[in-house]
């Protein structure tokens, strides 16, 4: 690995000469002698073997090479400052990463809004986001694979707060056979058609009240279920908030059911550890506020 010959302080000095208009002005702002500023910039140019600027009147002016390298140096100094700032935050107990596991039924827009609000305050904390279904959230908690979980269940040994109630509605494409019957549907009608379901991402394999197994299509994500049902290949229960625009665009239509058209699922926000760090708690509070 090549060791840099130029120091960050030399690049900082060059920036000051350009930003403040000359050696004398930079020396005043940096509280240094003009000769030391001039020496630092001249030495920088010798070390990299590229002339970066010239004096025009009393002002230091960059050439084309200087403009390119000055811009790179600004990013270099910003990165160095960011590293030091992150080290400080880590020393204060701020996590380097928050592992967030979210039940697929949780409203996507709420999640995106929370992450957008969290990001400016994140202090370079990374987010590891996982989508889970049914007992998958519980499994991740028990295995210690997440710091914060949104789950339809609160496993034994954990505490959780209700964060959302998700209303599911039975839908199919307007041209689907079930709509062509033009009458109230019963379970026999439903069992004759393809039922699209999202499989449990855990190993317990909870079926969540599925109807006939014989005509069941299982997918692993909410997005896949939505696309298949919108394509007219089957029917299923999807979160009302996620399909609102598809209903408006006539890509989906609620089924005519006397019973079971809607059902509501409760989701809970659960800390994997009671000693959760400040970043995890900030993200949790953001999710709670935006879910009200």
C-alpha contacts under 8 A as a table, 3 or more apart, distances in Angstrom:
res1	aa1	res2	aa2	distance
4	X	7	X	7.28
5	X	47	X	6.59
5	X	48	X	7.83
6	X	10	X	6.54
6	X	11	X	7.58
6	X	44	X	6.20
6	X	47	X	6.85
6	X	48	X	7.68
7	X	10	X	5.31
7	X	11	X	6.77
8	X	11	X	5.21
8	X	12	X	6.13
8	X	77	X	6.80
9	X	12	X	4.88
9	X	13	X	6.09
10	X	13	X	5.01
10	X	14	X	6.31
10	X	40	X	5.76
10	X	41	X	6.53
10	X	44	X	6.46
11	X	14	X	5.09
11	X	15	X	6.27
11	X	44	X	7.81
11	X	70	X	7.81
11	X	73	X	6.24
12	X	15	X	5.13
12	X	16	X	6.33
12	X	77	X	7.58
13	X	16	X	5.08
13	X	17	X	6.35
13	X	26	X	7.50
13	X	37	X	6.60
13	X	40	X	7.08
13	X	41	X	6.89
14	X	17	X	5.17
14	X	18	X	6.47
14	X	41	X	5.86
14	X	70	X	7.82
15	X	18	X	5.27
15	X	19	X	5.88
15	X	70	X	6.95
15	X	74	X	7.80
16	X	19	X	5.01
16	X	20	X	5.72
16	X	21	X	7.97
16	X	26	X	5.15
16	X	29	X	7.88
16	X	30	X	7.86
17	X	20	X	5.58
17	X	21	X	5.81
17	X	22	X	4.81
17	X	23	X	5.37
17	X	25	X	7.18
17	X	26	X	4.97
17	X	60	X	6.91
18	X	21	X	5.21
18	X	22	X	6.31
18	X	60	X	6.32
18	X	61	X	7.07
18	X	62	X	7.64
19	X	26	X	8.00
20	X	25	X	5.69
20	X	26	X	5.73
21	X	25	X	6.48
21	X	26	X	7.43
21	X	59	X	5.48
21	X	60	X	6.09
22	X	25	X	5.46
22	X	26	X	6.13
22	X	58	X	7.00
22	X	59	X	5.11
22	X	60	X	5.05
23	X	26	X	5.12
23	X	27	X	6.00
23	X	34	X	5.98
23	X	37	X	6.42
23	X	38	X	6.39
23	X	60	X	7.49
24	X	27	X	5.10
24	X	28	X	6.31
24	X	34	X	5.48
25	X	28	X	5.18
25	X	29	X	6.35
26	X	29	X	5.14
26	X	30	X	5.99
26	X	34	X	7.80
26	X	37	X	7.42
27	X	30	X	5.16
27	X	31	X	5.74
27	X	32	X	4.88
27	X	33	X	5.57
27	X	34	X	5.08
27	X	37	X	6.14
28	X	31	X	5.10
28	X	32	X	6.49
28	X	33	X	7.67
28	X	34	X	7.95
29	X	32	X	7.87
32	X	36	X	6.77
32	X	37	X	7.03
33	X	36	X	5.37
33	X	37	X	6.55
34	X	37	X	5.15
34	X	38	X	6.16
35	X	38	X	5.06
35	X	39	X	6.00
36	X	39	X	5.00
36	X	40	X	6.10
37	X	40	X	5.20
37	X	41	X	6.42
38	X	41	X	5.39
38	X	42	X	6.14
39	X	42	X	5.17
39	X	43	X	5.95
40	X	43	X	5.24
40	X	44	X	6.15
41	X	44	X	5.03
41	X	45	X	6.36
42	X	45	X	5.22
42	X	46	X	6.35
43	X	46	X	5.07
43	X	47	X	6.08
44	X	47	X	5.16
44	X	48	X	6.36
45	X	48	X	5.45
45	X	49	X	5.76
45	X	50	X	5.48
45	X	51	X	5.66
45	X	52	X	6.71
46	X	49	X	4.94
46	X	50	X	6.90
46	X	51	X	7.88
50	X	65	X	7.67
51	X	65	X	7.61
51	X	66	X	7.31
52	X	62	X	5.80
52	X	63	X	5.78
52	X	64	X	7.79
52	X	65	X	6.00
52	X	66	X	4.06
52	X	67	X	7.72
53	X	60	X	6.48
53	X	61	X	5.32
53	X	62	X	4.16
53	X	63	X	5.40
53	X	66	X	6.26
54	X	60	X	5.77
54	X	61	X	5.45
54	X	62	X	6.55
54	X	63	X	7.47
55	X	58	X	6.43
55	X	59	X	5.59
55	X	60	X	4.58
55	X	61	X	5.97
56	X	59	X	5.32
56	X	60	X	6.23
56	X	61	X	6.48
62	X	65	X	7.71
62	X	66	X	5.15
62	X	67	X	5.92
63	X	66	X	5.08
63	X	67	X	6.25
64	X	67	X	5.18
64	X	68	X	6.54
65	X	68	X	5.32
65	X	69	X	6.32
66	X	69	X	5.21
66	X	70	X	5.78
67	X	70	X	5.22
67	X	71	X	6.29
68	X	71	X	5.42
68	X	72	X	6.51
69	X	72	X	4.99
69	X	73	X	6.04
70	X	73	X	4.97
70	X	74	X	6.29
71	X	74	X	5.21
71	X	75	X	6.70
72	X	75	X	5.29
72	X	76	X	6.26
73	X	76	X	4.78
73	X	77	X	6.18
74	X	77	X	5.29
74	X	78	X	6.16
75	X	78	X	4.97
75	X	79	X	6.05
76	X	79	X	5.18
76	X	80	X	6.25
77	X	80	X	5.02
77	X	81	X	6.14
78	X	81	X	5.14
78	X	82	X	6.12
79	X	82	X	4.95
79	X	83	X	6.20
80	X	83	X	5.17
80	X	84	X	6.42
81	X	84	X	5.21
81	X	85	X	6.15
82	X	85	X	5.00
82	X	86	X	6.06
83	X	86	X	5.15
83	X	87	X	6.17
84	X	87	X	5.06
84	X	88	X	6.29
85	X	88	X	5.08
85	X	89	X	6.34
86	X	89	X	5.02
86	X	90	X	6.10
86	X	123	X	6.83
86	X	124	X	6.76
87	X	90	X	5.09
87	X	91	X	6.15
88	X	91	X	5.05
88	X	92	X	6.33
89	X	92	X	4.96
89	X	93	X	6.49
89	X	94	X	5.21
89	X	95	X	7.91
89	X	123	X	7.38
90	X	93	X	5.13
90	X	94	X	4.89
90	X	95	X	6.23
90	X	96	X	6.84
91	X	94	X	7.26
93	X	277	X	6.73
93	X	278	X	7.37
94	X	125	X	7.95
94	X	277	X	6.35
94	X	278	X	5.87
94	X	279	X	6.06
95	X	98	X	6.81
95	X	125	X	6.34
95	X	277	X	6.41
95	X	278	X	7.34
95	X	279	X	6.09
95	X	280	X	7.75
96	X	124	X	7.30
96	X	125	X	4.80
96	X	126	X	6.19
97	X	125	X	5.11
97	X	126	X	4.44
97	X	127	X	5.73
97	X	128	X	7.08
98	X	125	X	7.01
98	X	126	X	6.27
98	X	127	X	5.13
98	X	128	X	6.19
98	X	146	X	7.77
98	X	147	X	6.25
98	X	148	X	7.67
98	X	279	X	7.10
98	X	280	X	6.02
99	X	127	X	6.06
99	X	128	X	4.64
99	X	129	X	6.16
99	X	130	X	7.85
99	X	145	X	7.47
99	X	146	X	4.73
99	X	147	X	5.13
99	X	148	X	6.45
100	X	127	X	7.07
100	X	128	X	5.95
100	X	129	X	4.91
100	X	130	X	6.26
100	X	146	X	5.81
100	X	147	X	6.16
100	X	148	X	5.01
100	X	149	X	5.86
101	X	129	X	5.83
101	X	130	X	4.62
101	X	131	X	5.84
101	X	132	X	6.48
101	X	137	X	6.73
101	X	140	X	7.79
101	X	146	X	6.29
101	X	148	X	6.40
101	X	149	X	4.74
101	X	150	X	6.31
102	X	106	X	6.90
102	X	129	X	7.50
102	X	130	X	6.23
102	X	131	X	5.10
102	X	132	X	5.80
102	X	137	X	7.31
102	X	149	X	5.84
102	X	150	X	4.75
102	X	151	X	6.76
103	X	106	X	5.69
103	X	131	X	5.90
103	X	132	X	4.81
103	X	133	X	5.32
103	X	134	X	7.03
103	X	137	X	6.76
103	X	149	X	7.98
103	X	150	X	5.64
103	X	151	X	5.50
103	X	152	X	7.26
103	X	267	X	7.93
104	X	131	X	5.67
104	X	132	X	5.80
104	X	133	X	5.76
104	X	221	X	7.01
104	X	222	X	6.13
105	X	133	X	7.92
105	X	166	X	7.06
105	X	222	X	7.30
105	X	239	X	6.41
106	X	110	X	7.95
106	X	111	X	7.57
106	X	150	X	7.80
106	X	164	X	7.56
106	X	166	X	7.13
106	X	267	X	7.55
107	X	110	X	5.44
107	X	111	X	6.45
107	X	166	X	7.92
107	X	239	X	7.99
107	X	241	X	6.80
107	X	242	X	6.81
108	X	111	X	5.12
108	X	112	X	6.19
108	X	242	X	7.42
109	X	112	X	5.10
109	X	113	X	6.03
110	X	113	X	5.11
110	X	114	X	6.14
110	X	287	X	7.54
110	X	290	X	6.37
110	X	291	X	6.60
111	X	114	X	5.15
111	X	115	X	6.28
111	X	287	X	7.08
112	X	115	X	5.16
112	X	116	X	6.06
113	X	116	X	5.06
113	X	117	X	6.15
113	X	290	X	7.59
114	X	117	X	5.12
114	X	118	X	6.00
114	X	283	X	7.40
114	X	286	X	5.73
114	X	287	X	5.50
114	X	290	X	6.69
115	X	118	X	4.93
115	X	119	X	5.98
115	X	283	X	7.68
116	X	119	X	5.42
116	X	120	X	7.65
117	X	120	X	6.67
117	X	121	X	7.69
117	X	286	X	7.40
118	X	121	X	5.50
118	X	122	X	5.91
118	X	282	X	7.49
118	X	283	X	6.18
118	X	286	X	6.96
119	X	122	X	4.93
119	X	123	X	7.90
120	X	123	X	7.30
122	X	125	X	5.22
122	X	126	X	7.98
122	X	279	X	6.72
125	X	279	X	7.43
132	X	136	X	5.26
132	X	137	X	5.63
132	X	200	X	7.84
132	X	201	X	5.78
132	X	202	X	7.98
133	X	136	X	5.30
133	X	137	X	6.61
133	X	198	X	7.50
133	X	199	X	7.00
133	X	200	X	5.07
133	X	201	X	5.07
133	X	202	X	7.31
134	X	137	X	6.43
134	X	138	X	7.83
134	X	151	X	7.16
134	X	152	X	6.31
134	X	153	X	7.66
134	X	200	X	5.38
134	X	201	X	6.84
134	X	202	X	7.24
134	X	206	X	6.94
135	X	138	X	5.09
135	X	139	X	6.22
135	X	152	X	7.94
135	X	153	X	7.42
135	X	200	X	6.34
135	X	201	X	6.78
135	X	202	X	5.10
135	X	203	X	7.63
135	X	204	X	6.60
135	X	205	X	7.55
135	X	206	X	6.90
136	X	139	X	5.06
136	X	140	X	6.25
136	X	200	X	6.40
136	X	201	X	4.61
136	X	202	X	3.76
136	X	203	X	7.39
137	X	140	X	5.25
137	X	141	X	6.37
137	X	149	X	6.62
137	X	150	X	7.12
137	X	151	X	5.42
137	X	152	X	7.88
137	X	153	X	7.89
137	X	202	X	7.45
138	X	141	X	5.17
138	X	142	X	6.28
138	X	151	X	7.04
138	X	153	X	6.86
138	X	154	X	7.20
138	X	155	X	6.02
138	X	202	X	7.88
139	X	142	X	5.22
139	X	143	X	6.09
139	X	202	X	6.15
139	X	203	X	7.99
140	X	143	X	5.16
140	X	144	X	6.07
140	X	145	X	5.12
140	X	146	X	6.22
141	X	144	X	5.17
141	X	145	X	6.28
141	X	146	X	6.17
141	X	147	X	7.93
141	X	149	X	7.25
141	X	272	X	5.85
142	X	145	X	7.83
144	X	147	X	7.54
144	X	272	X	6.96
146	X	149	X	6.75
146	X	272	X	6.62
147	X	271	X	6.18
147	X	272	X	5.04
147	X	273	X	6.86
147	X	276	X	7.35
147	X	280	X	7.02
148	X	269	X	7.32
148	X	270	X	5.91
148	X	271	X	4.88
148	X	272	X	5.83
148	X	280	X	6.92
148	X	284	X	7.44
149	X	268	X	7.96
149	X	269	X	5.83
149	X	270	X	5.17
149	X	271	X	6.50
149	X	272	X	7.26
150	X	267	X	6.35
150	X	268	X	5.44
150	X	269	X	4.64
150	X	270	X	6.30
151	X	154	X	6.95
151	X	267	X	5.36
151	X	268	X	5.24
151	X	269	X	6.61
151	X	270	X	7.48
152	X	265	X	7.10
152	X	266	X	5.89
152	X	267	X	4.50
152	X	268	X	6.04
153	X	267	X	7.27
153	X	268	X	6.94
154	X	158	X	6.35
154	X	159	X	6.61
154	X	160	X	6.11
154	X	268	X	7.00
154	X	270	X	7.41
155	X	158	X	5.76
155	X	159	X	7.99
158	X	270	X	7.28
158	X	271	X	7.76
158	X	272	X	7.51
159	X	270	X	6.26
159	X	271	X	7.46
160	X	268	X	5.56
160	X	269	X	5.35
160	X	270	X	4.51
160	X	271	X	7.27
161	X	268	X	5.22
161	X	269	X	5.29
161	X	270	X	6.77
162	X	266	X	6.94
162	X	267	X	5.88
162	X	268	X	4.33
162	X	269	X	6.28
163	X	266	X	7.83
163	X	267	X	5.85
163	X	268	X	5.24
163	X	269	X	5.85
163	X	288	X	6.09
163	X	291	X	6.34
163	X	292	X	7.68
164	X	266	X	6.00
164	X	267	X	5.24
164	X	268	X	7.04
164	X	291	X	6.32
164	X	292	X	7.74
165	X	264	X	6.45
165	X	265	X	5.63
165	X	266	X	4.57
165	X	267	X	6.18
166	X	239	X	6.38
166	X	240	X	7.66
166	X	264	X	5.46
166	X	265	X	5.10
166	X	266	X	6.33
166	X	267	X	7.54
167	X	239	X	5.66
167	X	240	X	5.72
167	X	241	X	7.73
167	X	262	X	6.73
167	X	263	X	5.89
167	X	264	X	4.42
167	X	265	X	6.48
168	X	237	X	5.58
168	X	238	X	5.04
168	X	239	X	4.31
168	X	240	X	5.44
168	X	262	X	5.47
168	X	263	X	5.31
168	X	264	X	5.95
168	X	265	X	7.65
169	X	236	X	7.97
169	X	237	X	4.99
169	X	238	X	5.55
169	X	239	X	6.39
169	X	240	X	5.91
169	X	254	X	6.90
169	X	261	X	5.64
169	X	262	X	4.62
169	X	263	X	6.79
170	X	235	X	7.13
170	X	236	X	5.41
170	X	237	X	4.20
170	X	238	X	6.57
170	X	254	X	5.72
170	X	255	X	5.80
170	X	260	X	7.86
170	X	261	X	5.30
170	X	262	X	6.62
171	X	229	X	7.85
171	X	235	X	5.72
171	X	236	X	5.76
171	X	237	X	6.26
171	X	238	X	7.30
171	X	252	X	6.16
171	X	253	X	5.35
171	X	254	X	4.29
171	X	255	X	5.29
172	X	176	X	6.23
172	X	178	X	7.81
172	X	179	X	7.86
172	X	229	X	5.87
172	X	230	X	6.91
172	X	232	X	6.68
172	X	234	X	6.54
172	X	235	X	4.58
172	X	236	X	6.85
172	X	252	X	5.43
172	X	253	X	5.61
172	X	254	X	6.59
172	X	255	X	6.72
173	X	176	X	5.24
173	X	229	X	6.43
173	X	230	X	5.46
173	X	231	X	6.90
173	X	232	X	5.01
173	X	235	X	7.67
173	X	250	X	7.86
173	X	251	X	5.71
173	X	252	X	4.47
173	X	253	X	5.88
174	X	179	X	6.31
174	X	250	X	6.93
174	X	251	X	6.74
174	X	252	X	5.89
174	X	253	X	5.44
175	X	179	X	6.61
175	X	180	X	6.96
175	X	232	X	7.00
176	X	179	X	5.62
176	X	180	X	6.65
176	X	232	X	5.69
176	X	233	X	7.80
176	X	234	X	7.59
177	X	180	X	4.96
177	X	181	X	6.66
178	X	181	X	5.56
178	X	182	X	7.68
178	X	185	X	7.66
178	X	189	X	7.34
178	X	190	X	7.72
178	X	193	X	7.95
178	X	255	X	7.44
179	X	182	X	5.68
179	X	183	X	7.93
179	X	255	X	6.86
179	X	256	X	7.70
183	X	256	X	6.87
184	X	256	X	5.10
184	X	257	X	5.62
184	X	258	X	6.65
185	X	189	X	6.03
185	X	190	X	7.38
185	X	255	X	7.72
185	X	256	X	5.82
185	X	257	X	5.30
185	X	258	X	7.38
186	X	189	X	5.43
186	X	190	X	6.58
186	X	257	X	6.92
186	X	258	X	7.93
187	X	190	X	4.99
187	X	191	X	6.01
188	X	191	X	5.11
188	X	192	X	6.48
189	X	192	X	5.47
189	X	193	X	7.09
190	X	193	X	5.49
190	X	194	X	7.87
190	X	195	X	7.66
190	X	211	X	7.95
191	X	194	X	7.53
191	X	195	X	7.81
191	X	211	X	6.70
191	X	212	X	5.49
191	X	215	X	7.09
192	X	215	X	7.27
193	X	215	X	6.35
193	X	234	X	6.75
193	X	235	X	7.72
194	X	215	X	4.76
194	X	216	X	5.60
194	X	217	X	6.65
194	X	233	X	7.12
194	X	234	X	4.72
194	X	235	X	6.49
195	X	211	X	7.77
195	X	212	X	7.94
195	X	215	X	6.12
195	X	216	X	4.78
195	X	217	X	6.03
195	X	234	X	5.60
195	X	235	X	5.27
195	X	236	X	5.73
196	X	216	X	5.97
196	X	217	X	4.81
196	X	218	X	5.99
196	X	219	X	7.41
196	X	225	X	6.28
196	X	228	X	7.72
196	X	229	X	7.22
196	X	234	X	5.95
196	X	235	X	5.84
196	X	236	X	5.25
197	X	210	X	7.76
197	X	216	X	7.08
197	X	217	X	6.22
197	X	218	X	5.01
197	X	219	X	6.27
197	X	225	X	6.77
197	X	236	X	6.57
197	X	237	X	7.93
198	X	218	X	5.63
198	X	219	X	4.94
198	X	220	X	5.42
198	X	221	X	6.07
198	X	222	X	6.62
198	X	225	X	6.76
199	X	205	X	7.43
199	X	207	X	7.55
199	X	218	X	5.77
199	X	219	X	5.94
199	X	220	X	5.56
199	X	221	X	7.92
200	X	203	X	7.48
200	X	204	X	7.55
200	X	205	X	5.31
200	X	206	X	5.97
200	X	207	X	7.23
200	X	220	X	7.82
201	X	205	X	7.59
201	X	220	X	7.36
202	X	205	X	6.35
207	X	210	X	5.86
210	X	213	X	7.50
212	X	215	X	6.25
212	X	216	X	6.76
213	X	216	X	5.22
219	X	222	X	7.95
219	X	224	X	6.42
219	X	225	X	6.31
220	X	224	X	7.22
221	X	224	X	5.38
221	X	225	X	6.51
222	X	225	X	5.15
222	X	226	X	6.16
223	X	226	X	5.13
223	X	227	X	6.25
224	X	227	X	5.17
224	X	228	X	6.20
225	X	228	X	5.28
225	X	229	X	6.16
226	X	229	X	5.30
226	X	230	X	6.01
226	X	238	X	7.51
227	X	230	X	5.11
227	X	231	X	6.13
228	X	231	X	5.08
228	X	232	X	6.75
228	X	233	X	5.80
228	X	234	X	6.87
229	X	232	X	5.29
229	X	233	X	5.66
229	X	234	X	5.17
229	X	235	X	5.58
229	X	236	X	7.11
229	X	252	X	7.82
230	X	233	X	7.61
230	X	251	X	5.76
230	X	252	X	6.08
232	X	235	X	7.73
237	X	262	X	7.97
238	X	242	X	7.42
238	X	243	X	7.14
239	X	242	X	5.40
239	X	243	X	6.62
240	X	243	X	5.42
240	X	244	X	6.11
241	X	244	X	5.59
242	X	245	X	7.67
243	X	246	X	5.12
243	X	247	X	6.27
243	X	252	X	7.72
244	X	247	X	5.29
244	X	248	X	6.39
245	X	248	X	4.97
245	X	249	X	6.14
246	X	249	X	5.06
246	X	250	X	6.18
246	X	251	X	5.07
246	X	252	X	5.65
247	X	250	X	4.98
247	X	251	X	5.78
247	X	252	X	4.76
247	X	253	X	5.81
248	X	251	X	7.61
249	X	252	X	7.75
250	X	253	X	6.76
254	X	261	X	7.77
255	X	261	X	7.00
256	X	261	X	7.53
257	X	260	X	6.56
257	X	261	X	5.43
258	X	261	X	7.08
260	X	263	X	6.68
269	X	284	X	7.66
271	X	274	X	6.44
271	X	276	X	7.04
272	X	276	X	7.68
273	X	276	X	5.44
276	X	280	X	6.12
276	X	281	X	6.54
277	X	280	X	5.47
277	X	281	X	6.31
278	X	281	X	5.09
278	X	282	X	5.99
279	X	282	X	5.05
279	X	283	X	6.22
280	X	283	X	5.26
280	X	284	X	6.17
281	X	284	X	4.95
281	X	285	X	6.13
282	X	285	X	5.23
282	X	286	X	6.18
283	X	286	X	5.04
283	X	287	X	6.21
284	X	287	X	5.17
284	X	288	X	6.25
285	X	288	X	5.02
285	X	289	X	6.15
286	X	289	X	5.25
286	X	290	X	6.28
287	X	290	X	5.37
287	X	291	X	6.07
288	X	291	X	5.16
288	X	292	X	6.59
289	X	292	X	5.68
